[in-house]
Amino acid sequence: MNVLPGKTTAILLSSAALFTAGLWLGHRLTRDHYQGIIARQALRFTEERRKLNEAAAQAWIDAERKVLSAERQKEKELSKIDHQYQQELQHAKAQNARTLADLDTARRLYIGIRPAACSGRRLPATSSTSGVDHDPTRAELSEQAARFLVQLAFESDQAVRQLTACQNVVRADREVQASPR
């Protein structure tokens, strides 16, 4: 059996101990190095995530402000359209009431006619009597027919006003949709 002398054994054991200590120290230094890199990356990731969250929150706030501003603008436009419609409606109602009051005070409505349209023969030209308007080119409407026509005209005008107000609402809505956001 070949036994190594004491010095050789001591050298081998010392070398093995130094090699093991070097491995352990290298492993520890490498581990500490990579843990530092990971910690720095985690810190950077956390900071980037915080910045992104702040930017997203600010973008949300800005979007809400834009929406609220657009809603307020839309409300103003619709209020203006409604106010204009109500004014026109009140004016038309007042005009209709005046016309009906005129009919109540014996004022009459007349329509234009062609004398030949009344009958197959021509009406004789007569001299007008004093204070009476007998124009042969117009005919007086009965009170009932006059009231009916005045009411029909009012309702027709009201339909036109409502349609105009609806068109204004649609135009205002299209302007809001077409505006850059």
N, CA and C of each residue as an Amber inpcrd file, in Angstrom:
protein
   543
   0.8020000  -1.1410000   0.0000000   0.0000000   0.0000000   0.0000000
   0.8690000   1.2370000   0.0000000   0.4100000   2.1210000  -0.7400000
   1.2140000   3.2950000  -0.9170000   0.5690000   4.4330000  -0.1320000
   1.1800000   4.8360000   0.9180000   0.6420000   5.8970000   1.7550000
   1.4690000   7.1360000   1.4960000   0.7880000   8.1960000   1.3180000
   1.4670000   9.4470000   1.0450000   2.0530000   9.9740000   2.3430000
   3.1940000  10.5370000   2.2160000   3.7790000  11.0870000   3.4220000
   2.9180000  12.2140000   3.9660000   3.0720000  12.6330000   5.1470000
   2.2940000  13.6220000   5.8810000   2.2410000  14.9710000   5.2050000
   3.3270000  15.3920000   4.5800000   3.3080000  16.7000000   3.9380000
   2.4060000  16.6820000   2.7180000   2.4490000  15.6270000   1.9680000
   1.6360000  15.5400000   0.7690000   0.1660000  15.5040000   1.1530000
  -0.1580000  14.7950000   2.1750000  -1.5400000  14.7170000   2.6370000
  -1.9890000  16.0900000   3.0990000  -1.1490000  16.7800000   3.8050000
  -1.5000000  18.1070000   4.2990000  -1.6970000  19.0630000   3.1350000
  -0.8460000  18.9370000   2.1210000  -0.9620000  19.8170000   0.9580000
  -2.2600000  19.5110000   0.2280000  -2.5580000  18.2350000   0.0370000
  -3.7970000  17.8550000  -0.6510000  -5.0240000  18.3070000   0.1340000
  -4.9890000  18.1180000   1.4280000  -6.1250000  18.5490000   2.2500000
  -6.2400000  20.0640000   2.2280000  -5.1220000  20.7570000   2.2960000
  -5.1490000  22.2210000   2.2330000  -5.6700000  22.6780000   0.8740000
  -5.2120000  22.0170000  -0.1980000  -5.6740000  22.3730000  -1.5420000
  -7.1710000  22.1160000  -1.6730000  -7.6260000  20.9780000  -1.1460000
  -9.0550000  20.6500000  -1.2060000  -9.8490000  21.6710000  -0.4050000
  -9.3310000  22.0700000   0.7500000 -10.0280000  23.0590000   1.5780000
 -10.0620000  24.4010000   0.8660000  -8.9440000  24.8070000   0.2780000
  -8.9040000  26.0760000  -0.4540000  -9.8280000  26.0270000  -1.6750000
  -9.8190000  24.8810000  -2.3760000 -10.6940000  24.7450000  -3.5320000
 -12.1570000  24.8290000  -3.1080000 -12.5180000  24.1600000  -2.0340000
 -13.8920000  24.1870000  -1.5230000 -14.2430000  25.5910000  -1.0720000
 -13.3170000  26.2650000  -0.3760000 -13.5700000  27.6380000   0.0710000
 -13.7230000  28.5560000  -1.1260000 -12.9320000  28.3500000  -2.1780000
 -13.0420000  29.1610000  -3.3990000 -14.3810000  28.9420000  -4.0830000
 -14.8030000  27.6590000  -4.1540000 -16.1170000  27.3700000  -4.7340000
 -17.2260000  28.0500000  -3.9330000 -17.1210000  27.8940000  -2.6200000
 -18.1630000  28.4930000  -1.7570000 -18.1710000  30.0120000  -1.9150000
 -17.0020000  30.6410000  -1.8920000 -16.9020000  32.0930000  -2.0260000
 -17.3650000  32.5390000  -3.4080000 -16.9780000  31.8030000  -4.4740000
 -17.4210000  32.1380000  -5.8340000 -18.9420000  32.0320000  -5.9630000
 -19.4840000  30.9590000  -5.3850000 -20.9350000  30.7820000  -5.4260000
 -21.6330000  31.9240000  -4.6940000 -21.1210000  32.2830000  -3.5390000
 -21.7320000  33.3570000  -2.7440000 -21.6330000  34.6980000  -3.4700000
 -20.4730000  35.0050000  -4.0470000 -20.3070000  36.2640000  -4.7700000
 -21.2250000  36.3120000  -6.0020000 -21.3040000  35.1930000  -6.7190000
 -22.1740000  35.1370000  -7.8920000 -23.6310000  35.3050000  -7.4770000
 -24.0120000  34.6000000  -6.4120000 -25.3920000  34.7100000  -5.9200000
 -25.6960000  36.1350000  -5.5000000 -24.8150000  36.7690000  -4.7620000
 -25.0230000  38.1570000  -4.3280000 -25.0930000  39.1020000  -5.5350000
 -24.2350000  38.8350000  -6.5340000 -24.2290000  39.6730000  -7.7340000
 -25.5900000  39.6000000  -8.4480000 -26.0670000  38.3790000  -8.6790000
 -27.3440000  38.2260000  -9.3850000 -28.5380000  38.6800000  -8.5440000
 -28.4600000  38.4970000  -7.2540000 -29.5340000  39.0130000  -6.3970000
 -29.5920000  40.5380000  -6.4660000 -28.4360000  41.1810000  -6.5570000
 -28.3930000  42.6380000  -6.7150000 -29.0190000  43.0680000  -8.0390000
 -28.6780000  42.3230000  -9.1060000 -29.2620000  42.6340000 -10.4190000
 -30.7810000  42.4700000 -10.3680000 -31.2410000  41.3740000  -9.7840000
 -32.6830000  41.1180000  -9.6840000 -33.3620000  42.1910000  -8.8410000
 -32.7460000  42.5950000  -7.7580000 -33.3310000  43.6330000  -6.8980000
 -33.4270000  44.9590000  -7.6510000 -32.3660000  45.3130000  -8.3990000
 -32.4050000  46.5590000  -9.1800000 -33.4850000  46.4950000 -10.2650000
 -33.6020000  45.3370000 -10.9320000 -34.6350000  45.1900000 -11.9570000
 -36.0390000  45.2540000 -11.3410000 -36.2050000  44.6470000 -10.1860000
 -37.5090000  44.6980000  -9.5120000 -37.8490000  46.1350000  -9.1220000
 -36.8620000  46.8800000  -8.6430000 -37.0840000  48.2790000  -8.2800000
 -37.4380000  49.1060000  -9.5240000 -36.7090000  48.8830000 -10.6210000
 -36.9900000  49.6000000 -11.8600000 -38.3820000  49.2340000 -12.3950000
 -38.7280000  47.9460000 -12.3310000 -40.0450000  47.5060000 -12.7750000
 -41.1450000  48.1560000 -11.9300000 -40.9420000  48.1970000 -10.6240000
 -41.9270000  48.8190000  -9.7340000 -42.0890000  50.3020000 -10.0630000
 -40.9810000  50.9850000 -10.3200000 -41.0360000  52.4130000 -10.6550000
 -41.7410000  52.6290000 -12.0010000 -41.4210000  51.7850000 -12.9850000
 -42.0850000  51.9070000 -14.2890000 -43.5830000  51.6420000 -14.1700000
 -43.9400000  50.6370000 -13.3850000 -45.3580000  50.3240000 -13.1810000
 -46.0690000  51.4810000 -12.4900000 -45.4290000  52.1080000 -11.5230000
 -46.0150000  53.2550000 -10.8310000 -46.2380000  54.4080000 -11.8140000
 -45.2210000  54.6640000 -12.6660000 -45.3530000  55.7380000 -13.6580000
 -46.4750000  55.4390000 -14.6540000 -46.5580000  54.1870000 -15.1000000
 -47.6260000  53.8090000 -16.0250000 -49.0010000  53.9580000 -15.3720000
 -49.1050000  53.5650000 -14.1080000 -50.3750000  53.7180000 -13.3930000
 -50.7550000  55.1890000 -13.2600000 -49.7690000  56.0350000 -12.9580000
 -50.0440000  57.4750000 -12.8570000 -50.4770000  58.0420000 -14.2110000
 -49.7900000  57.6120000 -15.2830000 -50.1510000  58.0950000 -16.6220000
 -51.5520000  57.6240000 -17.0070000 -51.8740000  56.3740000 -16.6780000
 -53.2100000  55.8560000 -16.9870000 -54.2740000  56.6050000 -16.1880000
 -53.9870000  56.8760000 -14.9230000 -54.9430000  57.6220000 -14.0950000
 -55.1380000  59.0350000 -14.6460000 -54.0550000  59.6810000 -15.0690000
 -54.1640000  61.0290000 -15.6320000 -54.9320000  61.0000000 -16.9520000
 -54.6720000  59.9790000 -17.7660000 -55.4050000  59.8500000 -19.0330000
 -56.8960000  59.6520000 -18.7660000 -57.2260000  58.8810000 -17.7450000
 -58.6300000  58.6600000 -17.3720000 -59.2750000  59.9760000 -16.9360000
 -58.5640000  60.7320000 -16.1200000 -59.0840000  62.0260000 -15.6470000
 -59.2850000  62.9720000 -16.8280000 -58.3060000  63.0150000 -17.7330000
 -58.4300000  63.8780000 -18.9170000 -59.6190000  63.4650000 -19.7830000
 -59.7950000  62.1600000 -19.9630000 -60.9220000  61.6720000 -20.7690000
 -62.2490000  62.0360000 -20.1140000 -62.3250000  61.8940000 -18.7920000
 -63.5510000  62.2760000 -18.0740000 -63.8390000  63.7590000 -18.2470000
 -62.7980000  64.5730000 -18.1510000 -62.9850000  66.0190000 -18.3280000
 -63.5010000  66.3400000 -19.7280000 -62.9310000  65.6750000 -20.7300000
 -63.3840000  65.9110000 -22.1040000 -64.8470000  65.5110000 -22.2710000
 -65.2060000  64.3600000 -21.7080000 -66.5930000  63.8920000 -21.8170000
 -67.5330000  64.8600000 -21.1110000 -67.1710000  65.2810000 -19.9040000
 -68.0210000  66.2210000 -19.1670000 -68.1310000  67.5490000 -19.9040000
 -67.0330000  67.9990000 -20.4730000 -67.0630000  69.2470000 -21.2390000
 -67.9690000  69.1040000 -22.4590000 -67.8540000  67.9880000 -23.1510000
 -68.7070000  67.7510000 -24.3250000 -70.1750000  67.6600000 -23.9160000
 -70.4450000  67.0180000 -22.7700000 -71.8260000  66.9280000 -22.2870000
 -72.3710000  68.3100000 -21.9480000 -71.5630000  69.1220000 -21.2830000
 -72.0130000  70.4820000 -20.9480000 -72.2860000  71.2940000 -22.2120000
 -71.3950000  71.1740000 -23.1860000 -71.5820000  71.8850000 -24.4510000
 -72.8590000  71.4180000 -25.1360000 -73.0780000  70.1170000 -25.1300000
 -74.2860000  69.5570000 -25.7450000 -75.5270000  70.0610000 -25.0160000
 -75.4910000  70.0930000 -23.6910000 -76.6210000  70.6070000 -22.9150000
 -76.9060000  72.0610000 -23.2660000 -75.8560000  72.8580000 -23.4110000
 -76.0410000  74.2680000 -23.7710000 -76.6950000  74.3900000 -25.1440000
 -76.2070000  73.6030000 -26.0970000 -76.7640000  73.6680000 -27.4430000
 -78.2280000  73.2410000 -27.4550000 -78.5300000  72.1460000 -26.7390000
 -79.9150000  71.6820000 -26.6930000 -80.8040000  72.6760000 -25.9580000
 -80.2770000  73.2840000 -24.9140000 -81.0420000  74.3010000 -24.1890000
 -81.3300000  75.4950000 -25.0880000 -80.3440000  75.8930000 -25.8730000
 -80.5250000  77.0100000 -26.8040000 -81.5910000  76.6710000 -27.8470000
 -81.5170000  75.4530000 -28.3860000 -82.5070000  75.0220000 -29.3740000
 -83.8980000  74.9890000 -28.7500000 -83.9960000  74.4510000 -27.5300000
 -85.2920000  74.3880000 -26.8490000 -85.8300000  75.7830000 -26.5660000
 -84.9620000  76.6730000 -26.1180000 -85.3850000  78.0460000 -25.8270000
 -85.9100000  78.7200000 -27.0970000 -85.1960000  78.5500000 -28.1890000
 -85.6210000  79.1370000 -29.4660000 -86.9670000  78.5550000 -29.8920000
 -87.1250000  77.2440000 -29.7420000 -88.3910000  76.6010000 -30.1070000
 -89.5340000  77.1320000 -29.2410000 -89.2970000  77.2460000 -27.9370000
 -90.3520000  77.7340000 -27.0340000 -90.7370000  79.1700000 -27.3730000
 -89.7580000  80.0000000 -27.7000000 -90.0620000  81.3860000 -28.0750000
 -90.9010000  81.4280000 -29.3510000 -90.5100000  80.6460000 -30.3370000
 -91.2740000  80.6130000 -31.5850000 -92.6880000  80.0970000 -31.3430000
 -92.8120000  79.0930000 -30.4740000 -94.1280000  78.5420000 -30.1600000
 -95.0020000  79.5820000 -29.4650000 -94.4400000  80.3040000 -28.4970000
 -95.2140000  81.3400000 -27.8010000 -95.6340000  82.4410000 -28.7670000
 -94.7280000  82.8200000 -29.6480000 -95.0540000  83.8480000 -30.6430000
 -96.1900000  83.3640000 -31.5510000 -96.1070000  82.1200000 -31.9890000
 -97.1390000  81.5720000 -32.8730000 -98.4780000  81.4650000 -32.1480000
 -98.4450000  81.0570000 -30.8770000 -99.6930000  80.9740000 -30.1070000
-100.3190000  82.3550000 -29.9560000 -99.4950000  83.3470000 -29.7070000
-100.0120000  84.7140000 -29.5710000-100.6020000  85.1880000 -30.8930000
 -99.9200000  84.9070000 -31.9850000-100.4300000  85.2930000 -33.3070000
-101.7460000  84.5830000 -33.6000000-101.8180000  83.3030000 -33.2620000
-103.0440000  82.5360000 -33.4690000-104.1810000  83.1060000 -32.6240000
-103.8800000  83.4510000 -31.3760000-104.9040000  84.0330000 -30.5000000
-105.3860000  85.3710000 -31.0600000-104.4750000  86.1960000 -31.5860000
-104.8750000  87.4780000 -32.1790000-105.7740000  87.2580000 -33.3890000
-105.4130000  86.2940000 -34.2140000-106.2250000  86.0210000 -35.4040000
-107.6170000  85.5360000 -35.0080000-107.6770000  84.6300000 -34.0150000
-108.9840000  84.1530000 -33.5520000-109.7760000  85.2820000 -32.9030000
-109.1130000  86.1760000 -32.1960000-109.8020000  87.3270000 -31.5950000
-110.3430000  88.2390000 -32.6890000-109.5960000  88.4120000 -33.7600000
-110.0900000  89.2070000 -34.8870000-111.3520000  88.5820000 -35.4730000
-111.3500000  87.2510000 -35.5520000-112.5490000  86.5820000 -36.0680000
-113.7330000  86.7880000 -35.1250000-113.4580000  86.8090000 -33.8170000
-114.5280000  87.0330000 -32.8390000-115.1020000  88.4410000 -32.9350000
-114.3260000  89.3930000 -33.3850000-114.7990000  90.7810000 -33.4760000
-115.3360000  91.0960000 -34.8660000-115.8650000  90.1010000 -35.5210000
-116.5380000  90.2330000 -36.8080000-115.5940000  90.5230000 -37.9680000
-114.3260000  90.3880000 -37.7620000-113.4120000  90.4910000 -38.8880000
-113.4920000  89.1770000 -39.6460000-113.4130000  89.2210000 -40.9110000
-113.6000000  88.0230000 -41.7100000-112.3560000  87.7120000 -42.5320000
-112.2800000  86.4580000 -42.9220000-111.2190000  86.0290000 -43.8290000
-111.8030000  85.8860000 -45.2220000-111.0110000  86.2350000 -46.1860000
-111.4420000  86.1630000 -47.5750000-110.4590000  85.3110000 -48.3480000
-110.9610000  84.7060000 -49.4160000-110.0930000  83.9580000 -50.3190000
-110.2500000  84.5410000 -51.7090000-109.1980000  84.4780000 -52.4580000
-109.2530000  84.9790000 -53.8300000-109.9840000  83.9930000 -54.7250000
-110.7870000  84.5120000 -55.6260000-111.5120000  83.6540000 -56.5640000
-111.4370000  84.2570000 -57.9540000-111.7370000  83.4420000 -58.9060000
-111.9300000  83.9350000 -60.2650000-113.4340000  83.9320000 -60.4980000
-113.9770000  85.0080000 -60.9560000-115.4310000  85.0690000 -61.1340000
-115.9550000  83.9320000 -62.0020000-115.2490000  83.5210000 -62.9920000
-115.7200000  82.4460000 -63.8590000-115.7250000  81.1160000 -63.1250000
-114.9470000  81.0050000 -62.0570000-114.8750000  79.7560000 -61.3200000
-116.1240000  79.5350000 -60.4860000-116.8860000  80.5800000 -60.2070000
-118.0770000  80.4510000 -59.3730000-119.2180000  79.7960000 -60.1400000
-119.3390000  80.1230000 -61.3810000-120.4130000  79.5360000 -62.1810000
-119.9800000  79.5480000 -63.6330000-120.7890000  78.9660000 -64.4390000
-120.4620000  78.9250000 -65.8510000-120.6400000  80.2730000 -66.5230000
-121.3360000  81.1640000 -65.9250000-121.5420000  82.4800000 -66.5280000
-120.7980000  83.5330000 -65.7530000-120.5510000  84.5980000 -66.3710000
-119.8220000  85.7000000 -65.7360000-120.7500000  86.4610000 -64.8210000
-120.1580000  86.9350000 -63.7140000-120.9350000  87.7690000 -62.8040000
-120.9570000  89.1790000 -63.3590000-122.0820000  89.8290000 -63.2590000
-122.1250000  91.1980000 -63.7610000-121.3130000  92.1040000 -62.8720000
-120.6460000  93.0220000 -63.4720000-119.8870000  94.0090000 -62.7110000
-120.8780000  94.9840000 -62.1160000-120.9070000  95.0300000 -60.8020000
-121.8510000  95.9310000 -60.1330000-121.0690000  97.0210000 -59.4580000
-121.7370000  98.1040000 -59.2770000-121.0800000  99.1850000 -58.5490000
-121.1620000  98.8630000 -57.0770000-120.1180000  99.1720000 -56.3460000
-120.1040000  98.8440000 -54.9280000-120.9540000  99.8330000 -54.1630000
-121.6010000  99.3240000 -53.1490000-122.3980000 100.1950000 -52.2940000
-121.4810000 100.8600000 -51.3100000-121.9370000 101.9380000 -50.7610000
-121.0630000 102.7160000 -49.8780000-120.7650000 101.9460000 -48.6010000
-119.4570000 101.8670000 -48.2240000-119.0390000 101.2670000 -46.9560000
-118.9940000  99.7560000 -46.9670000-119.3400000  99.0980000 -48.0120000
-119.3170000  97.6410000 -48.0500000-118.2980000  97.2160000 -49.0970000
-117.4740000  96.2450000 -48.7240000-116.4320000  95.7790000 -49.6330000
-116.9520000  94.5580000 -50.3680000-117.3300000  94.7220000 -51.6070000
-117.8100000  93.6030000 -52.4210000-116.8940000  93.4390000 -53.6120000
-115.6770000  93.0240000 -53.3640000-114.7250000  92.8110000 -54.4510000
-115.1120000  91.5150000 -55.1600000-115.3860000  91.5480000 -56.4590000
-115.8140000  90.3340000 -57.1500000-114.7050000  89.2890000 -57.2780000
-113.4550000  89.6110000 -56.9080000-112.3710000  88.6350000 -57.0290000
-112.0450000  87.9580000 -55.7080000-112.8950000  88.1200000 -54.7150000
-112.6710000  87.4140000 -53.4550000-114.0060000  87.0540000 -52.8290000
-113.9360000  86.0110000 -51.9900000-115.1520000  85.5410000 -51.3280000
-114.8910000  85.4560000 -49.8350000-115.9150000  85.7310000 -49.0670000
-115.7890000  85.6950000 -47.6120000-115.9800000  84.2580000 -47.1370000
-115.1230000  83.8430000 -46.1830000-115.2610000  82.5130000 -45.5930000
-116.2230000  82.5920000 -44.4210000-116.9280000  81.5090000 -44.1840000
-117.7900000  81.4750000 -42.9990000-116.8960000  81.4800000 -41.7620000
-117.4790000  81.8520000 -40.6360000-116.6920000  81.9080000 -39.3970000
-116.1300000  80.5340000 -39.0630000-116.9240000  79.4910000 -39.2500000
-116.4870000  78.1300000 -38.9500000-115.3220000  77.7270000 -39.8630000
-115.4410000  78.0160000 -41.1420000-114.3650000  77.6810000 -42.0810000
-113.1110000  78.4860000 -41.7750000-113.2790000  79.7570000 -41.4210000
-112.1260000  80.5990000 -41.0930000-111.4100000  80.0660000 -39.8630000
-112.1830000  79.7130000 -38.8260000-111.5680000  79.1550000 -37.6070000
-110.8340000  77.8500000 -37.9270000-111.4490000  77.0090000 -38.7320000
-110.8240000  75.7490000 -39.1130000-109.5030000  76.0040000 -39.8350000
-109.5020000  76.9210000 -40.7890000-108.2790000  77.2050000 -41.5420000
-107.1990000  77.8340000 -40.6680000-107.5980000  78.7240000 -39.7540000
-106.6180000  79.3360000 -38.8490000-106.0020000  78.2630000 -37.9580000
-106.8440000  77.3660000 -37.4160000-106.3290000  76.3000000 -36.5500000
-105.4480000  75.3390000 -37.3460000-105.8600000  75.0120000 -38.5570000
-105.0640000  74.1240000 -39.4080000-103.7080000  74.7490000 -39.7320000
-103.7120000  76.0330000 -40.0280000-102.4490000  76.7290000 -40.3110000
-101.5500000  76.7370000 -39.0810000-102.1410000  76.9550000 -37.8970000
-101.3610000  76.9570000 -36.6590000-100.7390000  75.5840000 -36.4220000
-101.5420000  74.5270000 -36.5720000-101.0280000  73.1700000 -36.3580000
 -99.9500000  72.8240000 -37.3870000-100.1400000  73.2500000 -38.6150000
 -99.1250000  73.0000000 -39.6540000 -97.8300000  73.7350000 -39.3340000
 -97.9680000  74.9860000 -38.9260000 -96.7750000  75.7570000 -38.5530000
 -96.0830000  75.1350000 -37.3500000 -96.8800000  74.6140000 -36.4140000
 -96.2830000  73.9810000 -35.2350000 -95.5170000  72.7250000 -35.6480000
 -96.0490000  71.9570000 -36.5830000 -95.3330000  70.7730000 -37.0790000
 -94.0170000  71.1840000 -37.7300000 -94.0320000  72.2760000 -38.4680000
 -92.8030000  72.7800000 -39.0990000 -91.8060000  73.2040000 -38.0260000
 -92.2840000  73.8880000 -36.9820000 -91.3780000  74.3100000 -35.8990000
 -90.7760000  73.1010000 -35.1910000 -91.5900000  72.0730000 -34.9450000
 -91.0790000  70.8680000 -34.2930000 -90.0430000  70.1760000 -35.1740000
 -90.3260000  70.0820000 -36.4470000 -89.3760000  69.4680000 -37.3750000
 -88.0770000  70.2610000 -37.4320000 -88.1820000  71.5730000 -37.4560000
 -86.9850000  72.4240000 -37.4720000 -86.1690000  72.2230000 -36.2020000
 -86.8520000  72.1440000 -35.0520000 -86.1410000  71.9150000 -33.7860000
 -85.4470000  70.5580000 -33.8090000 -86.1160000  69.5320000 -34.3270000
 -85.4950000  68.2050000 -34.4270000 -84.2760000  68.2410000 -35.3470000
 -84.4000000  68.9380000 -36.4600000 -83.2650000  69.0500000 -37.3770000
 -82.1020000  69.7750000 -36.7070000 -82.3950000  70.7980000 -35.9230000
 -81.3330000  71.5160000 -35.2140000 -80.6460000  70.6140000 -34.2030000
 -81.4190000  69.7570000 -33.5180000 -80.8270000  68.8160000 -32.5610000
 -79.9090000  67.8420000 -33.2980000 -80.3600000  67.3220000 -34.4250000
 -79.5390000  66.3780000 -35.1980000 -78.2670000  67.0630000 -35.6900000
 -78.3920000  68.2960000 -36.1850000 -77.2000000  69.0290000 -36.6480000
 -76.2160000  69.2400000 -35.5000000 -76.7340000  69.6340000 -34.3450000
 -75.8570000  69.8560000 -33.1880000 -75.1780000  68.5550000 -32.7870000
 -75.9050000  67.4500000 -32.8440000 -75.3350000  66.1580000 -32.4910000
 -74.2490000  65.7600000 -33.4840000 -74.4730000  66.0120000 -34.7530000
 -73.4600000  65.6870000 -35.7670000 -72.2200000  66.5450000 -35.5970000
 -72.3980000  67.8060000 -35.2160000 -71.2450000  68.6840000 -35.0020000
 -70.4000000  68.1750000 -33.8420000 -71.0500000  67.6840000 -32.7840000
 -70.3050000  67.1580000 -31.6350000 -69.5720000  65.8880000 -32.0360000
 -70.2350000  65.0150000 -32.8040000 -69.5920000  63.7740000 -33.2250000
 -68.4510000  64.0290000 -34.1990000 -68.5730000  65.0510000 -35.0210000
 -67.5440000  65.3360000 -36.0250000 -66.3490000  66.0740000 -35.4380000
 -66.5210000  66.6890000 -34.2760000 -65.4130000  67.4490000 -33.6930000
 -64.3210000  66.4990000 -33.2230000 -63.0470000  66.9020000 -33.3680000
 -61.9300000  66.0390000 -32.9500000 -61.9290000  65.8540000 -31.4490000
 -61.6110000  64.6560000 -31.0560000 -61.6470000  64.3380000 -29.6240000
 -60.2930000  64.3380000 -29.0550000
